[in-house]
Amino acid sequence: MLLYCFRGIAGKDLTPEVMSKLGGIAARHFSDEGYHEIFIAGDYRVSTPALKTALMGGLAAGGMTVYDLGVLPSGATAAWCRHTARPGCMITASHNPPDWNGVQFMEPDSHIWWPELENAAKAALARPFAWPEWHEAGAIERREGVLEQYIDWVAAMAHPAGSLKVVVDPGGGAGIPAAQMLLERLGMEVVMINGTPDGRFGGRPSEPRPEYLDELSRAVVEHGADMGIAFDGDADRIVTLDETGTYVTPDYTIDLLCRTQRQPGTIVLNVGVSLHTWDALEGMGFTIIPSRWGQTFIAQLIKDHGAVFSAEPDGHFGYPELSLRGDAVASAALLTSALTHEARPYSEIIAELPEVRVVNDRIEWDDDFLRHADDVQAWMEARFENVQRVHDRLLMARNGDAKVIARQSPFDSTLRLSAESYGEVHPQKYLDEVKALILG
């Protein structure tokens, strides 16, 4: 079964036959919009070259001129689409295991396809497809120089006040070699680990979870670095370590980044961003628009409100002057630049920020949250001042010192719960009560 961004197991859910037909379906969509050129890039997964070739063949057979950008970070691909006003596509399964892959189609403004478009394409995969005549086929051409142009764009955005020593762990993924090229361009000293392309993610899993970053932690200390940086497989998500090799909660990096690298304006924040970070950004003069999870939904709010920044608590940070999606390579440039403005170590900056007390729980579930949403809402309304039904399957409750979120992804059945509290009630107690209500 194909999930969000057409993700599935390569060779099972995603085959060359599926990719070719999907290319034809996408070609028809973009042609109907008046676009006849598309840019395609991919990551280093073992399955990417074959699946990408099949997709490009389907797009070209569908009448589009296809420009192959090679291997790029997702943010670079999206930025190229936005700056050229042409549609694009990234072949990647992002943070998923190596046997997975996926297809992220982007509109000319870099907006990843929303569920309605994806669902229409998935439905079309199940029906016969009428290919154009042979003489209507497009060409496939190689396009060079995209990474260099992207680095120019990002370098112009950063405002470093000095230099740092940084250990970068791209995890064998698509952040190679962009991160090193960009950071060195800004005057940083870069030490790379897991810097050889590895489509099997043998160095560490693609998802940059704290428990997978022991090697990065040791390298930061051994090299006397000022910070460590890790990406996921397509480099749209970033996490950092301080100079002691300690994991830094992404909420803190949002705060640090916005101090010197973003001008106050409207920003889109995922509702999971902590109350303390929310307050800090409002204190800096930012106007906050809350969003549900998912980059396609965040992108729509960026467009609706003319936002200057977006953030999710898992490390997806976006810069609309580049594109409408998360960009870890640009985040690395801007976070290192932000840290150069502080005359103290990273750990001291974090120590001065308020403690973030958030507890998360993820439950594999085969039920429908809609069956329980009214009961959860009633529980929230009895305990919290502000209760919002952000989406049918997303409820958020908050007051001055606590927040609870209950949601079910529209792309799978997983139940995700989050609680944050700075009062007498521990966040875990809130989670236990919600779980008892839903699970019995």
C-alpha positions in Angstrom: 0.0 0.0 0.0 1.3 3.4 -0.9 1.4 6.0 1.9 1.9 9.7 1.9 4.2 10.9 -0.9 3.6 7.6 -2.6 5.9 5.9 0.0 6.1 2.1 0.0 8.5 -0.9 -0.2 10.7 -0.8 -3.3 10.1 -3.8 -5.5 6.7 -4.5 -3.9 4.6 -1.3 -3.6 6.9 0.7 -5.9 7.9 -1.1 -9.0 9.2 0.2 -12.4 5.8 -0.5 -13.8 4.1 1.6 -11.1 6.6 4.4 -11.5 6.3 4.5 -15.3 2.5 4.7 -15.1 2.7 7.3 -12.3 4.9 9.4 -14.5 2.3 9.3 -17.2 -0.4 10.3 -14.8 1.7 13.2 -13.4 2.6 14.3 -17.0 -1.1 14.6 -17.8 -1.8 16.6 -14.7 1.1 19.0 -15.3 0.3 19.3 -19.0 -3.3 20.2 -18.1 -1.9 23.0 -15.9 0.1 24.3 -18.9 3.6 22.9 -17.9 5.6 20.7 -20.2 9.0 20.6 -18.3 9.8 18.9 -15.0 12.9 18.6 -12.8 13.7 15.3 -11.1 16.2 14.5 -8.4 16.7 11.6 -6.0 18.5 10.4 -2.9 21.2 7.7 -2.6 18.9 4.7 -1.8 19.7 1.5 -3.7 16.4 1.5 -5.4 16.4 5.2 -6.4 18.2 5.0 -9.8 15.9 2.3 -11.2 12.7 3.8 -9.9 13.8 7.3 -11.0 14.6 6.1 -14.5 11.2 4.4 -14.8 9.4 7.6 -13.6 11.4 9.8 -16.0 10.4 7.4 -18.8 6.8 7.7 -17.9 6.9 11.5 -17.7 8.7 11.7 -21.0 6.3 9.2 -22.7 3.5 11.4 -21.3 4.8 14.3 -23.3 7.0 16.2 -20.8 10.6 17.3 -21.2 12.4 15.8 -18.2 15.5 17.4 -16.7 17.5 15.0 -14.5 19.2 16.8 -11.6 21.0 13.8 -10.2 21.3 13.4 -6.4 20.3 16.5 -4.5 18.9 17.3 -1.0 15.1 17.8 -1.1 15.5 21.4 -0.2 17.7 22.1 -3.2 15.3 20.4 -5.6 12.3 22.4 -4.2 14.3 25.7 -4.3 15.1 25.0 -8.0 11.5 24.4 -8.8 10.4 27.6 -7.0 13.0 29.8 -8.6 12.4 28.4 -12.1 8.6 28.2 -11.7 8.5 24.7 -13.0 7.2 21.5 -11.4 9.5 19.0 -9.9 9.9 15.7 -8.1 12.1 14.1 -5.5 12.6 10.3 -5.4 13.1 9.6 -1.7 11.5 7.9 1.4 13.0 10.6 3.6 13.7 9.1 7.1 12.2 5.6 6.3 14.3 2.4 6.3 16.4 1.5 3.2 13.9 -0.9 1.6 11.4 2.0 1.3 11.2 4.7 -1.3 8.8 7.3 -2.4 7.8 10.0 -4.8 7.3 13.7 -3.8 5.7 15.6 -6.7 5.9 19.4 -6.4 3.9 22.1 -8.1 5.9 25.0 -9.7 5.9 26.9 -6.4 7.4 23.8 -4.6 4.2 22.9 -2.9 4.3 19.1 -2.3 1.1 17.4 -3.7 -1.7 17.6 -1.2 -3.8 14.5 -0.3 -6.5 15.2 -2.9 -4.0 15.2 -5.8 -2.2 12.1 -4.4 -5.5 10.2 -4.0 -6.6 11.1 -7.5 -3.2 9.8 -8.9 -3.5 6.6 -6.8 -7.0 6.0 -8.0 -5.7 6.5 -11.6 -3.0 3.8 -11.1 -5.8 1.3 -10.7 -7.4 2.1 -14.1 -6.2 1.6 -17.7 -4.0 4.5 -18.9 -4.1 5.8 -22.5 -0.6 6.9 -23.5 0.0 9.7 -26.0 1.1 8.9 -29.5 4.8 8.2 -30.0 5.5 11.6 -31.7 4.2 13.4 -28.6 6.9 12.0 -26.3 9.3 14.4 -24.6 13.1 14.2 -24.1 15.2 13.4 -21.0 18.2 15.6 -20.5 20.8 16.1 -17.7 20.9 19.5 -15.9 24.1 20.5 -14.2 24.9 23.4 -11.8 21.8 23.2 -9.7 23.6 22.5 -6.4 26.0 25.4 -6.9 23.2 27.8 -7.6 21.3 26.6 -4.5 24.4 27.1 -2.4 24.7 30.7 -3.7 21.1 31.3 -2.7 21.5 29.9 0.8 24.8 31.6 1.5 23.2 35.0 0.6 20.6 34.4 3.4 23.1 33.6 6.2 24.6 36.2 8.4 27.5 34.7 10.3 29.5 36.8 12.7 32.5 34.4 12.9 33.5 30.8 12.4 32.7 27.5 14.2 34.1 24.0 14.1 31.2 21.7 13.2 30.8 17.9 12.9 28.3 17.0 10.2 26.6 13.6 10.0 24.5 13.3 6.8 24.0 9.6 7.5 25.1 8.6 4.1 22.2 10.5 2.6 21.5 13.3 0.1 23.0 16.0 2.3 26.4 14.9 0.8 28.2 17.0 -0.4 26.0 20.1 -0.1 26.4 20.6 3.7 30.1 20.7 3.6 30.3 22.9 0.6 27.9 25.4 2.0 29.3 25.5 5.6 32.8 25.9 4.3 31.6 28.7 2.0 30.4 30.5 5.2 33.8 30.1 6.8 33.0 27.1 9.1 35.5 24.3 9.8 33.7 21.1 8.9 34.4 17.5 10.1 32.3 14.9 8.2 31.3 11.5 9.5 29.0 9.1 7.6 29.9 11.3 4.6 30.1 8.6 2.0 26.9 7.9 0.0 25.3 4.8 1.5 21.9 3.7 0.1 21.6 1.0 2.8 22.3 3.4 5.7 24.9 1.2 7.2 26.5 3.9 9.3 23.2 4.7 11.2 19.5 4.6 10.4 18.2 7.4 8.2 16.0 8.9 10.9 18.3 11.1 13.1 16.9 10.0 16.4 19.0 10.8 19.6 19.6 7.0 20.2 21.2 6.8 16.7 23.7 9.6 17.2 26.3 8.1 19.5 29.0 8.3 16.9 28.2 11.9 16.2 28.3 12.7 20.0 31.7 11.1 20.3 33.1 12.9 17.3 32.0 16.3 18.6 33.9 15.7 21.8 36.9 14.1 20.2 37.3 17.0 17.7 36.6 19.8 20.2 33.8 21.0 17.9 31.3 23.7 18.8 28.3 21.7 17.7 27.2 18.6 15.8 24.6 18.4 13.0 22.7 15.3 11.7 20.3 15.0 8.8 17.8 12.4 7.6 18.1 10.6 4.3 16.9 13.4 2.0 18.2 16.2 4.2 14.9 18.0 4.9 15.2 17.4 8.7 17.9 18.5 11.1 18.9 17.8 14.7 21.9 19.2 16.6 24.2 18.4 19.5 25.9 20.9 21.7 29.7 21.0 22.2 29.5 18.3 24.9 27.8 15.9 22.5 24.4 16.3 24.1 21.2 16.2 22.0 19.5 19.6 21.7 15.7 19.6 21.6 14.6 21.2 18.2 12.5 23.7 20.1 15.7 25.4 21.3 17.1 25.5 17.9 14.0 27.3 16.6 14.5 29.9 19.3 18.2 30.3 18.5 17.8 30.5 14.8 15.1 33.2 14.9 17.1 35.5 17.1 19.5 36.6 14.3 18.7 34.8 11.1 15.0 35.6 10.6 13.3 39.0 10.6 10.1 39.2 12.6 7.0 38.5 10.6 4.3 35.9 10.3 5.5 32.3 10.9 3.8 28.9 10.7 4.4 26.7 13.7 3.3 23.1 14.1 1.0 22.8 17.1 3.6 20.5 18.7 6.1 23.3 19.2 6.5 23.9 22.9 4.6 26.7 24.8 8.0 28.2 25.9 9.2 28.5 22.3 5.8 29.9 21.2 6.1 32.6 23.9 9.7 33.4 23.1 9.0 33.9 19.4 6.0 36.1 20.1 8.3 38.1 22.4 10.7 38.6 19.4 7.8 40.1 17.4 6.7 37.1 15.4 3.0 36.5 14.6 2.3 32.8 14.8 -0.1 30.7 12.7 -0.7 27.2 14.1 -0.6 24.2 11.8 -1.3 20.5 11.8 1.5 18.0 11.0 2.6 17.7 7.4 4.6 19.9 5.1 1.9 20.1 2.4 -0.5 21.7 5.0 2.2 24.0 6.3 3.0 25.1 2.8 -0.6 26.2 2.2 -0.6 28.3 5.4 2.7 29.9 4.3 1.1 30.9 1.1 -2.2 32.0 2.7 -0.4 34.3 5.3 2.8 35.3 3.5 4.9 33.6 6.3 8.7 34.1 6.6 9.5 30.9 8.4 8.0 27.5 9.4 8.9 24.9 11.9 7.9 21.5 13.2 9.2 20.0 16.5 11.0 17.1 14.6 13.5 19.4 12.9 11.6 20.4 9.7 12.4 24.1 9.3 11.4 26.0 6.2 12.4 29.3 4.5 9.8 30.5 2.0 12.3 32.6 0.0 13.9 29.2 -0.9 10.9 26.9 -1.0 7.7 25.8 0.7 9.2 22.7 2.4 11.7 21.9 5.2 15.3 22.3 4.3 18.0 20.9 6.6 21.0 22.0 4.6 19.8 25.7 4.7 19.0 25.2 8.4 22.6 24.0 9.0 23.9 27.2 7.5 21.5 29.4 9.4 21.9 27.7 12.8 25.7 27.8 12.6 25.5 31.4 11.7 23.1 32.1 14.6 25.5 30.4 17.0 28.4 32.7 15.9 26.4 35.6 17.2 26.6 34.2 20.7 29.8 34.8 22.8 29.3 31.5 24.7 29.1 27.8 24.1 26.0 26.2 22.7 25.4 24.3 26.0 25.3 27.6 28.0 22.8 29.1 25.6 20.5 26.1 26.0 21.0 26.1 29.8 19.6 29.6 30.0 16.4 28.7 28.1 13.3 27.4 30.0 13.0 23.7 30.5 10.8 22.0 27.9 8.7 19.3 29.6 7.0 17.4 26.8 6.1 13.8 26.8 5.2 12.0 23.6 3.6 8.6 23.0 3.0 6.7 19.8 0.6 3.8 19.7 0.2 1.4 16.8 -3.6 1.3 16.5 -6.3 -0.2 14.2 -9.1 2.0 15.4 -10.5 5.3 14.1 -9.9 8.4 16.3 -13.2 9.8 15.0 -15.0 7.3 17.2 -13.4 8.8 20.3 -12.8 12.4 19.4 -16.0 13.7 21.1 -15.1 12.0 24.4 -11.5 13.4 24.2 -12.8 16.8 23.4 -15.1 16.7 26.4 -12.2 15.6 28.7 -10.2 18.5 27.4 -12.9 21.0 27.9 -13.3 20.0 31.5 -9.6 20.7 32.2 -8.4 23.4 29.8 -9.3 26.9 28.9 -8.7 26.6 25.1 -9.7 23.6 23.1 -9.3 23.5 19.3 -10.3 20.8 16.8 -7.5 21.7 14.4 -8.6 18.9 12.1 -11.1 16.0 12.3 -8.4 13.8 13.8 -6.4 16.4 15.6 -7.4 17.9 19.0 -5.4 20.4 21.0 -6.1 21.8 24.5 -4.0 24.4 26.2 -3.9 26.9 29.1 -1.2 29.0 30.5 1.1 26.2 31.6 0.0 23.0 29.9 -1.0 21.6 26.5 -2.3 18.2 25.3 -2.5 17.0 21.7 -4.3 13.8 20.5 -4.2 13.0 16.8 -4.3 10.2 14.2 -2.3 10.6 11.0 -4.5 10.6 7.9 -1.8 8.4 6.2 -1.7 5.5 8.7 -3.6 4.3 11.8 -1.1 5.3 14.4 -2.4 7.2 17.5 0.0 10.0 18.6 -0.3 11.7 21.9 1.7 14.6 23.4 1.5 16.4 26.7 3.4 19.5 28.0 3.1 20.8 31.5 4.8 23.3 33.9 2.2 23.2 36.7 1.4 20.7 39.4 0.2 18.0 36.9 3.0 16.0 35.3 2.5 15.7 31.5 2.6 11.9 31.8 -0.6 12.0 33.9 -2.4 13.8 31.2 -1.3 11.2 28.7 -2.3 8.3 31.0 -5.8 9.8 31.3 -6.2 10.3 27.6 -5.0 6.7 26.9 -7.4 5.3 29.5 -10.2 7.2 27.9 -9.4 6.0 24.3 -8.0 2.6 24.9 -10.0 1.5 28.0 
